[in-house]
Amino acid sequence: MASRSWPFIALGTPGGDNQDQTILQAFLNVVEFWNDWYPNLHQAFEWPRVQTLHFYGSFWPHTAGFNKLNIEAPISDEVFKELQARGHDVTKIRANSISSCATAVILDPGTNNRIAGADPRRDCYAMAY
């Protein structure tokens, strides 16, 4: 019998400066830390994020910057100090303050059930049926 290839995840976020960063961090939280969040996909999106500021021509609600790094407050002071020691221009910002909004629906590979999750950083919703 030939094996089928099914999509695993539909993941999205509004566009702008953080789109690529949000998608990558949300995707890695899902696939690399499965055992830490499963089956509550919302939890995978609640974890702290980092944000590079690298556009001069940014737009609201994003702050323009160049070669700067923001990290959300739950990231440890140890990590913050290590980034500074390595020469990064880093700022610690309050939890859930990076303006992103990951939403996703996944197919649970064990049950084929759909699981939906949405980011707490903005008003967004996810549903699966």
N, C-alpha and C positions, 0 to 999 in steps of 0.2 A: 504494500500500500504506500502510495506517495505521501510524504509528509506535507502538511499545509503550513504556509507561512502567514501568521496573523499579525496585525498591528498590535503593539504592546501598549502604547501610550499616545494620547492626543494631548499636547501641552501647548499652552499659549499665554501671551501677556500683551498688554497694549504696547504700541511702538514707542520709539524714542531712545534716549541715551542709555537707558538701563535694559532694553529689551534683550540683547544678546547675553548680558550678564545674568539677568533673572532666569532666562531659559536654561543656561548652563548650570547655574547653582541649583535650581529646582530639580533638574534632571539628575544631577549627581546625587542629590539628597535622596531621590527615589531609588535609583539603582544601586548606589554604593552603600546605603545605610538602611536597606529594606528591613532588616530585623529590628531596627530601632523604632520604626514608625508603624509597621504593618499591624493591623489593617486600617489605621487612621491616617489617611493621606494628608489631611489638614496639618497634622503634626510635622510632616516632612517640609511643609512650606513655612512653618513658624520659626524654624531655626535661623539664627542670625546670618546676615549676609555681609558681603564686602562690595564696594562700589568704587570703580576708578572714574575719575573726572578727567576727561581728555579732549573735550570739545570746546573750542572757543565760541562757536555759534550755537549754543544750547538754547533751549526754550523752556517755558514754564511747564511743569513744576521743577525742572531740573536746574541745578546750579552749574554755570559754566566754570570750568577749571582746567588746569593743565598739569599733568603728572601729579595728581593728588589722589589719595586713597582714603575713603571713609570706611569705617568698620562699625557695626552696630554694637551697642553696649554689652550685650551678653558675652561677647568675645572677651577673653581674659586679658587682664592687664599685662600678663607675661607675654602674650602674643603681641599686644600693642607695643610694648617696650622693645621686643625683638625686631619688629618692623622698623621702628625708629632707629635702632642700632644699625640696621642694614641700609640706612640712608633714605628711607621712604618718608615723604611728607604725609603723615597719617593723622586723621582726626577720628576720635571716638564720638559717635552720634548716638542718640537715644534708640532704644529697642524699637524695632518695626517702623523705622522712619525712612528707609530707602523707598522711594515712591515706585513700587513695582506691584504687580498683581498677578502672580502665577495661578493659573487654573488648569486642571487636568482631569482626564478620565483614563483609567487604566483597565486592562483586562487582567484579572488575577490569574496568573499562569496555573495555579493549583486548582481553581474552581471554575474558571471562565466567567466568574461574576464581574460586574463592572463596579469600580470604586471611584468616586469623585472626590476632589479636594480643591479648596480655594484658599488663597493667601489672605491673612488678616490685615495686611498693610493698607488695603484700599477696599472699598465696597465692591466685592465681586462674589460670584456664586458659581457653583458647579453642581450638576445633577447627572445621575446615570440611571438608566433603567434597562 
